[in-house]
Amino acid sequence: MTQKRFLEAIIVGSGFGGAVMCCRLATRWPGKVLLLERGKRYPKGSFARSPHDFANNLWADAEPGQPRKLNGLFDIRNYHRMDAVVSAGLGGGSLIYANVFMPAPDWVFGERWPAQINLSTLAPYYRIAQGVLGARPVPPAQGDVRRTIQRTGLYADFAQADGGTSRAADICVFFGKGYANRQSGPLPIGEQERNRFGALQTSCTYCGECDVGCNVHAKNTLDLNYLYAAEKQHGALVETGSEVTCITPLNEAGDTDSTADGRHGYRVDYRDDAGTARHALARRVVVSAGTLGTNELLLRCRDALGTLPRLSQRLGQGFSGNGDFLSFVTGGERDADPNYGPVITQYIDYGLQQPQPGQPAFMLEDAAYPAFAAWYVEGLRPAASPGYVFSRIARTLKIFKQRWVDQLFSGKWSGSVVAYANAVLQGDVSYRSSVLLFMGQDAADGTLSLKRGRLALDWPQTTSRPLYDAMVACGERFKQFTRATSYIPQPTWAWPVRNNITVHPLGGCALAEKPAQGVVSSLPGVRGQAFGYHGLYVADGSILPTGVGANPSATITALAEWIAEDITGLAPDDTLGVPHA
């Protein structure tokens, strides 16, 4: 790219906000939109699977001017009372999320949200996003045993016993173009065809690997729809391995000027994985680096570099972990098979859709982990529970006696070794264990700031404890229902660590009507624009004033569509401008 070229827009980040903005702005200004993504592209089959590859599948910050040593998929952050797991790669969080598409309940928008935004406002944008992302429930089995998912039935039974209702979740997984368009049934498992935007995908193979990167491209990740159309159809320029370090407004003469208000455009400085410094110029900039990345970049520009001093003093306030709480139930008496099927298939509502006064609002989703990980779980079990070793030995000896010794003296040798191996392996802990994924409405009262040049988070956990306690109680009831041997709240919940873990960090750049209330505008004509600046926008999870209690990707995508329409003046649809989509 020619460095002196003046672009119409630069997009920072390629997650649910950045991908939408890139596609829609490139539709308005073909060939004049540049997307900068810090992570790599992940072609089909390139996600890590072996222990060696996973060791290199992590993200680590690089020192200025130095080459990056780790540029993997998973960016793991540790903060005060809160750990976070986010993604680095073209497609952002869509590469590792659990596929669930769920609009926020209407009541959520009544808490700290500006009057311009509610469920009615976003409804048409939710519908468009659902069409693009192909969100539908898992196809019914209809006699195909390969489409039967054990844990779905288990959670449905628990919901009935616990006074709730299990509902099938809309998931962004490819089961065939016709199924996504509601024109036909699902494509046979493992068969390939091009989706409506032209990208080649595979009908879901039920491998449970959704949240470690789908190697068969059965997930409807953003690089297969919004970003695919942006590049292939609308000429968007995409540079991966490019981490933005500074945003500076330009003055009338075209020089960088921290006193300018953005009317004359911006200079965006970034560096590649080799540590080489680069820059680009544009009339407008959209920051969509994810909640942590966006807050860190804007805080650095305001407080450390001084290039964006006009940004609201509300920047960094109102952080939410979306009430995420991952738990485990092990050794149940019912088959769960958490290694099969898409990572989420259903949810149980506990007051989120229909809140009860004074009661925490949350939901419980079934969860899965990759089939290959079951071998690691089984291998680690002895270390986690020494008593398990002796029980396993005793069980093995019993099976040995029943399946081998008895047959030895009866003369029935045929198939004895096979029967013995079958009986031993059926006892693995993973098959009858369950992964419980909770999400709820936390207090959204965390504060992000810069400390010693790095992003820091202060999370006042006590204000959200009633929510977490209610989730733990629900997990205990699930343990009792399955007659399991143990219930394990998320690993970092044990004393003295007592940390939450979020995979849905939100907030810090809240939408609002005025700077005293938030960081970016909710008003017509300037939707998503940062207060104090022209042409500087934010579009990702950071603009949510509160958590939404449900998987937030649908709401982030809808808000990005809403902002993009205001910028471009173009009414969006779910074809993305692709002929015959």
Secondary structure, 3 states (H helix, E strand, C coil): CCCCCEEEEEEECCCHHHHHHHHHHHHHCCCCEEEECCCCCCCCCCCCCCHHHHHCCEECCCCCCCCCCCECCEEEEEEECEEEEEECCCCHHHHCCCCECCCCCHHHHHCCCCCCCCHHHHHHHHHHHHHHHCCECCCCCCCCHHHCCHHHHHHHHHHHHCCCCEEECCECECCCHHHHCCCCCCCCCCCEEECCCCCEEECCCCCCCHHHCCCCCCECCHHHCHHHHHHHCCCCEEECCEEEEEEEEECCCCCECCCCCCCCCEEEEEEECCCCEEEEEEEEEEECCHHHHHHHHHHHHHHHCCCCCCCCCCCCEEEECCCCEEEEEECCCCCCCCCCCCCCCEEEEEECCCCCCCCCCEEEEEECCCCCHHHHHHHHHHHHCHHHHHHHHHHHHHHHHHHHHHHHHHCCCCCHHHHHHHHHHCCCHHHHCEEEEEEECCCCCEEEEEECCEEEEECCHHHHHHHHHHHHHHHHHHHHHHCCCEEECCHHHCCCCCCEEECCCEEECCEECCCCCCCEECCCCCCCEECCCCCEEECCHHHCCCCCCCCCHHHHHHHHHHHHHHHHCCCCCCCCCCCCC
